[in-house]
Amino acid sequence: MKRALVTGIFGQDGSYLAEHLSGKNYEVHGIVRSRLSSQSSKLRTHLLQKGVTPIFHECDLSSFASVRDLMKDLRPDECYHLAAIHYSAQTVFAEQFDNDRYLLEQNILSVLNLLNAIREVSSATRFVLAGSCVMYEDSGISPQCESTPFRSNSVYGTSKIIGLQMTELFRNLYNLHVSTAILYNHESPRREEHFVSQKIVKGLIKIKRNETERLELGNLDDVKDWGFARDYAYGMWLMAQAHSPGDYILATGTGHTVADFVREAADALELEKWPEVVTVQPRLTRPVTKTRLVGDPYRAQTALGWSHSLDFRGLVRLMVQHAATNTLD
């Protein structure tokens, strides 16, 4: 039986990955925090109800000793590093600066500690890091492919660039099977409510039910390459199965604006008055990036056999359906 270690196992991506691994008869281990968020607690319960029973470990990812000890005990066949400190798409911009130092320390140290632990005590472990399309946000090139130069204008994006570069360094120096999945925006019914996709869906449902009158958003013209999170979890698993390690973009290859998302969700709810109830709030508006973040998934499609299963319309309607019934699947 194969053994896998997943950080961020009770996040959106981690929960889908845990389900997939369990279905493949893996022994699944997850690193968890002592205190779970409300959404993470729901996902934990949901997985257990579906018969997915990971073995949980508390581990300080910023402590090399802690990470090394766990890696030595488990020696997993595969390790997926999905946990990261990040911002939602429409976080109040001023609030980000309060967390920048903590974000940088956690996102970089966790990657370095996992890579060093694998190198020292579990060199056969195949490692996949969850990267992000924001590594390209200031590149000025669209669509992006794996050879597009990285350039970010955010601390989060910079932390992801450093994580990818460290992964590449360990791959080249120590001949380890370590890879980075460059993930574009991916959503699902399991997405936390502070992300703009869920904020739109749940806000419009409340308006439809006359529970609130307005939905406040930031940039309606912001373009995103939106895909289904389950597909991206599967893509990361495919990367760990590949004969050779490497970095792959997982994306749909098409972009839609936030306004498109609102329009599609409103249409699914038969809410014709949406232009009257959606307001743009300056406090939620982030500086506009000069790059249209749309990924070219050609390499993942040809080398891994990966593809996305839901188009934009199908994704939005899936989220509306499950938000309306308060279900996760």
C-alpha positions as a LaTeX table, in Angstrom:
\begin{tabular}{lrrr}
\hline
Residue & $x$ (\AA) & $y$ (\AA) & $z$ (\AA) \\
\hline
Met1 & 0.00 & 0.00 & 0.00 \\
Lys2 & 1.32 & 3.42 & $-0.97$ \\
Arg3 & 1.56 & 6.13 & 1.68 \\
Ala4 & 0.95 & 9.84 & 1.06 \\
Leu5 & 1.44 & 12.88 & 3.27 \\
Val6 & $-0.74$ & 15.93 & 2.56 \\
Thr7 & $-0.39$ & 19.37 & 4.11 \\
Gly8 & $-3.52$ & 21.48 & 4.02 \\
Ile9 & $-5.61$ & 18.32 & 3.92 \\
Phe10 & $-8.74$ & 20.08 & 5.15 \\
Gly11 & $-8.59$ & 22.80 & 2.55 \\
Gln12 & $-10.52$ & 22.66 & $-0.70$ \\
Asp13 & $-7.69$ & 21.03 & $-2.68$ \\
Gly14 & $-6.51$ & 18.79 & 0.15 \\
Ser15 & $-9.95$ & 17.30 & 0.68 \\
Tyr16 & $-10.32$ & 16.40 & $-2.99$ \\
Leu17 & $-6.81$ & 14.96 & $-3.05$ \\
Ala18 & $-7.45$ & 12.91 & 0.10 \\
Glu19 & $-10.57$ & 11.45 & $-1.51$ \\
His20 & $-8.67$ & 10.57 & $-4.67$ \\
Leu21 & $-5.79$ & 8.98 & $-2.78$ \\
Ser22 & $-8.16$ & 7.00 & $-0.58$ \\
Gly23 & $-9.94$ & 5.74 & $-3.70$ \\
Lys24 & $-6.55$ & 4.57 & $-5.00$ \\
Asn25 & $-6.05$ & 2.61 & $-1.74$ \\
Tyr26 & $-3.34$ & 4.88 & $-0.32$ \\
Glu27 & $-2.64$ & 5.17 & 3.37 \\
Val28 & $-3.33$ & 8.89 & 3.69 \\
His29 & $-1.66$ & 11.07 & 6.31 \\
Gly30 & $-2.50$ & 14.72 & 6.87 \\
Ile31 & $-0.82$ & 17.55 & 8.73 \\
Val32 & $-3.43$ & 19.56 & 10.62 \\
Arg33 & $-3.55$ & 22.58 & 12.88 \\
Ser34 & $-4.66$ & 22.22 & 16.47 \\
Arg35 & $-7.51$ & 24.64 & 15.73 \\
Leu36 & $-9.46$ & 24.19 & 12.51 \\
Ser37 & $-11.51$ & 26.87 & 10.78 \\
Ser38 & $-15.25$ & 26.35 & 10.50 \\
Gln39 & $-14.94$ & 25.30 & 6.86 \\
Ser40 & $-12.05$ & 22.93 & 7.61 \\
Ser41 & $-14.10$ & 21.30 & 10.36 \\
Lys42 & $-16.96$ & 20.79 & 7.90 \\
Leu43 & $-14.61$ & 19.22 & 5.37 \\
Arg44 & $-13.13$ & 16.92 & 8.00 \\
Thr45 & $-16.61$ & 15.70 & 8.97 \\
His46 & $-17.57$ & 15.39 & 5.31 \\
Leu47 & $-14.54$ & 13.22 & 4.50 \\
Leu48 & $-15.16$ & 10.96 & 7.47 \\
Gln49 & $-18.80$ & 10.52 & 6.44 \\
Lys50 & $-17.60$ & 9.46 & 2.99 \\
Gly51 & $-15.32$ & 6.84 & 4.49 \\
Val52 & $-12.11$ & 8.81 & 3.94 \\
Thr53 & $-10.13$ & 8.35 & 7.16 \\
Pro54 & $-6.72$ & 10.03 & 7.03 \\
Ile55 & $-4.25$ & 9.65 & 9.88 \\
Phe56 & $-3.67$ & 13.08 & 11.36 \\
His57 & $-0.46$ & 14.64 & 12.65 \\
Glu58 & 0.22 & 17.96 & 14.31 \\
Cys59 & 3.47 & 19.30 & 12.91 \\
Asp60 & 5.01 & 22.77 & 12.92 \\
Leu61 & 6.03 & 23.22 & 9.29 \\
Ser62 & 8.25 & 26.15 & 10.26 \\
Ser63 & 10.35 & 23.84 & 12.47 \\
Phe64 & 12.83 & 21.68 & 10.59 \\
Ala65 & 13.23 & 19.28 & 13.51 \\
Ser66 & 9.48 & 18.71 & 13.64 \\
Val67 & 9.20 & 18.18 & 9.89 \\
Arg68 & 12.24 & 15.90 & 9.73 \\
Asp69 & 10.98 & 13.72 & 12.58 \\
Leu70 & 7.60 & 13.24 & 10.90 \\
Met71 & 9.19 & 12.54 & 7.52 \\
Lys72 & 11.55 & 10.01 & 9.10 \\
Asp73 & 8.66 & 8.24 & 10.82 \\
Leu74 & 6.44 & 8.08 & 7.74 \\
Arg75 & 8.82 & 7.97 & 4.77 \\
Pro76 & 5.86 & 8.54 & 2.46 \\
Asp77 & 5.86 & 7.54 & $-1.18$ \\
Glu78 & 4.38 & 10.93 & $-2.03$ \\
Cys79 & 4.14 & 14.30 & $-0.27$ \\
Tyr80 & 1.81 & 17.06 & $-1.40$ \\
His81 & 2.43 & 20.51 & 0.06 \\
Leu82 & $-0.83$ & 22.41 & $-0.34$ \\
Ala83 & $-0.85$ & 24.46 & 2.86 \\
Ala84 & 0.01 & 28.13 & 2.48 \\
Ile85 & $-0.82$ & 31.51 & 3.94 \\
His86 & $-2.55$ & 33.55 & 1.27 \\
Tyr87 & $-5.02$ & 36.31 & 0.52 \\
Ser88 & $-8.46$ & 35.89 & $-0.93$ \\
Ala89 & $-9.02$ & 37.69 & $-4.22$ \\
Gln90 & $-10.83$ & 40.64 & $-2.63$ \\
Thr91 & $-9.31$ & 40.95 & 0.82 \\
Val92 & $-9.28$ & 44.53 & 2.08 \\
Phe93 & $-5.93$ & 45.58 & 0.64 \\
Ala94 & $-4.64$ & 47.40 & 3.74 \\
Glu95 & $-5.10$ & 44.26 & 5.84 \\
Gln96 & $-2.57$ & 42.36 & 3.76 \\
Phe97 & 0.39 & 44.33 & 5.07 \\
Asp98 & $-0.26$ & 43.18 & 8.63 \\
Asn99 & 0.39 & 39.60 & 7.56 \\
Asp100 & 3.21 & 39.96 & 5.04 \\
Arg101 & 6.07 & 38.93 & 7.31 \\
Tyr102 & 4.21 & 35.93 & 8.70 \\
Leu103 & 3.14 & 34.92 & 5.18 \\
Leu104 & 6.67 & 35.10 & 3.81 \\
Glu105 & 8.19 & 33.17 & 6.70 \\
Gln106 & 5.58 & 30.40 & 6.68 \\
Asn107 & 5.35 & 29.91 & 2.92 \\
Ile108 & 9.10 & 29.79 & 2.34 \\
Leu109 & 10.24 & 27.94 & 5.48 \\
Ser110 & 7.64 & 25.20 & 5.07 \\
Val111 & 8.86 & 24.40 & 1.55 \\
Leu112 & 12.52 & 24.49 & 2.57 \\
Asn113 & 11.94 & 22.29 & 5.59 \\
Leu114 & 9.97 & 19.68 & 3.64 \\
Leu115 & 12.56 & 19.56 & 0.86 \\
Asn116 & 15.46 & 19.23 & 3.29 \\
Ala117 & 13.66 & 16.56 & 5.28 \\
Ile118 & 13.03 & 14.56 & 2.10 \\
Arg119 & 16.66 & 14.96 & 1.09 \\
Glu120 & 17.96 & 13.81 & 4.47 \\
Val121 & 15.64 & 10.99 & 5.52 \\
Ser122 & 13.25 & 10.07 & 2.70 \\
Ser123 & 14.91 & 10.65 & $-0.67$ \\
Ala124 & 12.53 & 8.31 & $-2.53$ \\
Thr125 & 9.53 & 10.50 & $-1.64$ \\
Arg126 & 7.93 & 12.24 & $-4.60$ \\
Phe127 & 7.04 & 15.84 & $-3.72$ \\
Val128 & 4.48 & 18.17 & $-5.33$ \\
Leu129 & 4.27 & 21.82 & $-4.32$ \\
Ala130 & 1.11 & 23.83 & $-4.99$ \\
Gly131 & 2.24 & 26.95 & $-6.83$ \\
Ser132 & 0.14 & 29.83 & $-8.11$ \\
Cys133 & $-0.56$ & 31.81 & $-11.27$ \\
Val134 & 0.17 & 35.02 & $-9.35$ \\
Met135 & 3.82 & 34.23 & $-9.95$ \\
Tyr136 & 3.14 & 35.69 & $-13.42$ \\
Glu137 & 0.94 & 38.61 & $-12.36$ \\
Asp138 & 3.45 & 41.30 & $-13.39$ \\
Ser139 & 4.97 & 39.49 & $-16.38$ \\
Gly140 & 2.99 & 41.40 & $-19.01$ \\
Ile141 & 2.65 & 38.19 & $-21.05$ \\
Ser142 & $-0.65$ & 36.39 & $-21.71$ \\
Pro143 & $-1.41$ & 33.55 & $-21.93$ \\
Gln144 & 1.35 & 32.15 & $-19.74$ \\
Cys145 & 3.24 & 28.90 & $-20.24$ \\
Glu146 & 5.93 & 27.21 & $-18.14$ \\
Ser147 & 8.67 & 29.24 & $-19.85$ \\
Thr148 & 7.04 & 32.62 & $-19.14$ \\
Pro149 & 9.34 & 34.65 & $-16.82$ \\
Phe150 & 8.10 & 34.92 & $-13.25$ \\
Arg151 & 7.36 & 38.41 & $-12.02$ \\
Ser152 & 5.06 & 39.26 & $-9.14$ \\
Asn153 & 3.99 & 42.48 & $-7.45$ \\
Ser154 & 2.83 & 40.84 & $-4.20$ \\
Val155 & 4.47 & 39.23 & $-1.19$ \\
Tyr156 & 2.33 & 36.11 & $-1.70$ \\
Gly157 & 3.37 & 35.80 & $-5.34$ \\
Thr158 & 7.01 & 36.33 & $-4.40$ \\
Ser159 & 6.80 & 33.59 & $-1.76$ \\
Lys160 & 5.43 & 31.21 & $-4.39$ \\
Ile161 & 8.22 & 32.07 & $-6.83$ \\
Ile162 & 10.83 & 31.35 & $-4.17$ \\
Gly163 & 9.09 & 28.06 & $-3.32$ \\
Leu164 & 9.18 & 26.96 & $-6.96$ \\
Gln165 & 12.81 & 27.98 & $-7.36$ \\
Met166 & 13.82 & 26.07 & $-4.23$ \\
Thr167 & 11.97 & 23.01 & $-5.52$ \\
Glu168 & 13.78 & 23.30 & $-8.84$ \\
Leu169 & 17.10 & 23.73 & $-7.01$ \\
Phe170 & 16.63 & 20.56 & $-4.96$ \\
Arg171 & 15.53 & 18.69 & $-8.07$ \\
Asn172 & 18.71 & 19.63 & $-9.90$ \\
Leu173 & 21.20 & 19.41 & $-7.03$ \\
Tyr174 & 20.00 & 16.21 & $-5.38$ \\
Asn175 & 18.18 & 14.39 & $-8.20$ \\
Leu176 & 14.92 & 14.33 & $-6.26$ \\
His177 & 11.47 & 13.76 & $-7.79$ \\
Val178 & 10.10 & 17.17 & $-6.76$ \\
Ser179 & 7.69 & 19.24 & $-8.84$ \\
Thr180 & 5.55 & 22.37 & $-8.73$ \\
Ala181 & 1.94 & 22.58 & $-9.90$ \\
Ile182 & 1.30 & 26.11 & $-11.15$ \\
Leu183 & $-2.37$ & 26.38 & $-10.24$ \\
Tyr184 & $-4.70$ & 28.92 & $-11.78$ \\
Asn185 & $-7.89$ & 29.98 & $-10.02$ \\
His186 & $-9.81$ & 26.86 & $-9.08$ \\
Glu187 & $-13.11$ & 26.77 & $-7.26$ \\
Ser188 & $-15.68$ & 24.31 & $-5.94$ \\
Pro189 & $-18.52$ & 23.99 & $-3.45$ \\
Arg190 & $-15.76$ & 23.43 & $-0.87$ \\
Arg191 & $-14.20$ & 26.88 & $-1.32$ \\
Glu192 & $-14.16$ & 29.06 & 1.81 \\
Glu193 & $-16.63$ & 31.93 & 1.92 \\
His194 & $-14.10$ & 34.78 & 1.93 \\
Phe195 & $-13.02$ & 33.91 & $-1.62$ \\
Val196 & $-14.74$ & 35.98 & $-4.27$ \\
Ser197 & $-16.35$ & 33.02 & $-6.05$ \\
Gln198 & $-18.16$ & 31.82 & $-2.93$ \\
Lys199 & $-18.86$ & 35.38 & $-1.87$ \\
Ile200 & $-20.68$ & 35.96 & $-5.15$ \\
Val201 & $-22.65$ & 32.72 & $-5.09$ \\
Lys202 & $-23.75$ & 32.93 & $-1.46$ \\
Gly203 & $-24.39$ & 36.67 & $-1.64$ \\
Leu204 & $-26.70$ & 36.32 & $-4.63$ \\
Ile205 & $-28.55$ & 33.44 & $-2.99$ \\
Lys206 & $-29.22$ & 35.64 & 0.05 \\
Ile207 & $-30.51$ & 38.40 & $-2.23$ \\
Lys208 & $-32.73$ & 35.89 & $-4.04$ \\
Arg209 & $-34.15$ & 34.82 & $-0.68$ \\
Asn210 & $-34.59$ & 38.45 & 0.45 \\
Glu211 & $-32.14$ & 37.91 & 3.30 \\
Thr212 & $-29.98$ & 40.86 & 2.22 \\
Glu213 & $-30.21$ & 43.68 & $-0.29$ \\
Arg214 & $-26.72$ & 44.20 & $-1.70$ \\
Leu215 & $-23.54$ & 42.38 & $-2.70$ \\
Glu216 & $-20.32$ & 44.35 & $-2.30$ \\
Leu217 & $-17.38$ & 43.45 & $-4.55$ \\
Gly218 & $-14.09$ & 44.89 & $-5.75$ \\
Asn219 & $-12.84$ & 44.84 & $-9.35$ \\
Leu220 & $-15.60$ & 43.52 & $-11.62$ \\
Asp221 & $-13.30$ & 43.66 & $-14.66$ \\
Asp222 & $-10.60$ & 41.46 & $-13.12$ \\
Val223 & $-10.00$ & 38.46 & $-15.41$ \\
Lys224 & $-9.43$ & 34.97 & $-14.00$ \\
Asp225 & $-8.86$ & 31.54 & $-15.51$ \\
Trp226 & $-11.40$ & 29.63 & $-13.42$ \\
Gly227 & $-11.39$ & 25.81 & $-13.18$ \\
Phe228 & $-12.78$ & 23.04 & $-10.98$ \\
Ala229 & $-10.65$ & 22.22 & $-7.92$ \\
Arg230 & $-11.20$ & 18.46 & $-8.16$ \\
Asp231 & $-9.51$ & 18.49 & $-11.58$ \\
Tyr232 & $-6.50$ & 20.33 & $-10.17$ \\
Ala233 & $-6.10$ & 17.88 & $-7.29$ \\
Tyr234 & $-6.09$ & 15.07 & $-9.86$ \\
Gly235 & $-3.47$ & 16.95 & $-11.88$ \\
Met236 & $-1.16$ & 17.13 & $-8.89$ \\
Trp237 & $-1.51$ & 13.39 & $-8.37$ \\
Leu238 & $-0.63$ & 12.81 & $-12.04$ \\
Met239 & 2.52 & 14.87 & $-11.53$ \\
Ala240 & 3.65 & 12.56 & $-8.73$ \\
Gln241 & 3.10 & 9.53 & $-10.99$ \\
Ala242 & 5.15 & 10.94 & $-13.89$ \\
His243 & 8.41 & 9.22 & $-14.77$ \\
Ser244 & 10.32 & 12.50 & $-14.47$ \\
Pro245 & 9.62 & 15.50 & $-12.20$ \\
Gly246 & 8.83 & 18.92 & $-13.59$ \\
Asp247 & 6.69 & 22.02 & $-13.32$ \\
Tyr248 & 3.25 & 22.12 & $-14.95$ \\
Ile249 & 0.56 & 24.73 & $-15.46$ \\
Leu250 & $-2.93$ & 23.51 & $-14.54$ \\
Ala251 & $-5.47$ & 25.85 & $-16.11$ \\
Thr252 & $-8.45$ & 25.88 & $-18.49$ \\
Gly253 & $-6.88$ & 28.27 & $-21.00$ \\
Thr254 & $-9.85$ & 30.67 & $-20.98$ \\
Gly255 & $-10.46$ & 33.81 & $-18.93$ \\
His256 & $-13.64$ & 35.33 & $-17.54$ \\
Thr257 & $-14.20$ & 38.50 & $-15.55$ \\
Val258 & $-15.64$ & 38.72 & $-12.07$ \\
Ala259 & $-18.67$ & 40.34 & $-13.72$ \\
Asp260 & $-19.02$ & 37.23 & $-15.92$ \\
Phe261 & $-19.08$ & 35.10 & $-12.77$ \\
Val262 & $-21.77$ & 37.30 & $-11.22$ \\
Arg263 & $-23.82$ & 37.22 & $-14.42$ \\
Glu264 & $-23.62$ & 33.42 & $-14.74$ \\
Ala265 & $-24.52$ & 32.85 & $-11.08$ \\
Ala266 & $-27.43$ & 35.30 & $-11.30$ \\
Asp267 & $-28.66$ & 33.57 & $-14.45$ \\
Ala268 & $-28.58$ & 30.19 & $-12.66$ \\
Leu269 & $-30.68$ & 31.73 & $-9.88$ \\
Glu270 & $-33.00$ & 33.54 & $-12.34$ \\
Leu271 & $-32.04$ & 36.78 & $-10.62$ \\
Glu272 & $-32.53$ & 39.39 & $-13.32$ \\
Lys273 & $-31.97$ & 42.44 & $-11.11$ \\
Trp274 & $-28.31$ & 41.67 & $-10.32$ \\
Pro275 & $-26.90$ & 44.90 & $-11.88$ \\
Glu276 & $-29.01$ & 46.85 & $-9.38$ \\
Val277 & $-27.85$ & 44.98 & $-6.28$ \\
Val278 & $-24.10$ & 44.58 & $-6.94$ \\
Thr279 & $-21.94$ & 47.53 & $-5.86$ \\
Val280 & $-18.22$ & 48.13 & $-6.25$ \\
Gln281 & $-16.53$ & 49.09 & $-2.98$ \\
Pro282 & $-13.18$ & 50.94 & $-3.23$ \\
Arg283 & $-11.97$ & 49.31 & 0.02 \\
Leu284 & $-12.21$ & 45.92 & $-1.71$ \\
Thr285 & $-10.49$ & 47.07 & $-4.88$ \\
Arg286 & $-6.90$ & 45.91 & $-5.32$ \\
Pro287 & $-4.33$ & 47.51 & $-7.61$ \\
Val288 & $-4.96$ & 46.25 & $-11.12$ \\
Thr289 & $-2.36$ & 43.80 & $-12.42$ \\
Lys290 & $-1.10$ & 44.50 & $-15.90$ \\
Thr291 & $-1.27$ & 40.86 & $-16.92$ \\
Arg292 & $-4.33$ & 38.87 & $-17.94$ \\
Leu293 & $-3.76$ & 35.67 & $-15.95$ \\
Val294 & $-4.78$ & 32.89 & $-18.33$ \\
Gly295 & $-2.73$ & 29.71 & $-18.44$ \\
Asp296 & $-1.74$ & 27.45 & $-21.31$ \\
Pro297 & $-2.17$ & 23.84 & $-20.07$ \\
Tyr298 & $-0.66$ & 22.25 & $-23.19$ \\
Arg299 & 2.29 & 20.67 & $-21.40$ \\
Ala300 & 0.09 & 19.04 & $-18.72$ \\
Gln301 & $-2.33$ & 17.85 & $-21.39$ \\
Thr302 & 0.34 & 16.23 & $-23.55$ \\
Ala303 & 2.83 & 14.99 & $-20.94$ \\
Leu304 & 0.41 & 13.95 & $-18.19$ \\
Gly305 & $-2.83$ & 13.33 & $-20.07$ \\
Trp306 & $-4.56$ & 15.89 & $-17.87$ \\
Ser307 & $-7.62$ & 17.92 & $-18.83$ \\
His308 & $-10.32$ & 19.94 & $-17.06$ \\
Ser309 & $-13.75$ & 18.37 & $-16.78$ \\
Leu310 & $-15.98$ & 21.43 & $-16.24$ \\
Asp311 & $-16.26$ & 24.57 & $-18.33$ \\
Phe312 & $-16.87$ & 27.97 & $-16.74$ \\
Arg313 & $-20.65$ & 27.80 & $-16.95$ \\
Gly314 & $-20.74$ & 24.29 & $-15.50$ \\
Leu315 & $-18.47$ & 25.29 & $-12.63$ \\
Val316 & $-20.54$ & 28.31 & $-11.63$ \\
Arg317 & $-23.79$ & 26.37 & $-11.81$ \\
Leu318 & $-22.31$ & 23.55 & $-9.73$ \\
Met319 & $-21.35$ & 26.04 & $-7.04$ \\
Val320 & $-24.78$ & 27.67 & $-7.10$ \\
Gln321 & $-26.51$ & 24.29 & $-6.85$ \\
His322 & $-24.54$ & 23.19 & $-3.79$ \\
Ala323 & $-24.57$ & 26.58 & $-2.06$ \\
Ala324 & $-28.36$ & 26.67 & $-2.40$ \\
Thr325 & $-28.64$ & 23.30 & $-0.68$ \\
Asn326 & $-25.69$ & 23.85 & 1.69 \\
Thr327 & $-23.89$ & 20.73 & 0.48 \\
Leu328 & $-20.24$ & 20.04 & $-0.34$ \\
Asp329 & $-20.78$ & 17.44 & $-3.10$ \\
\hline
\end{tabular}
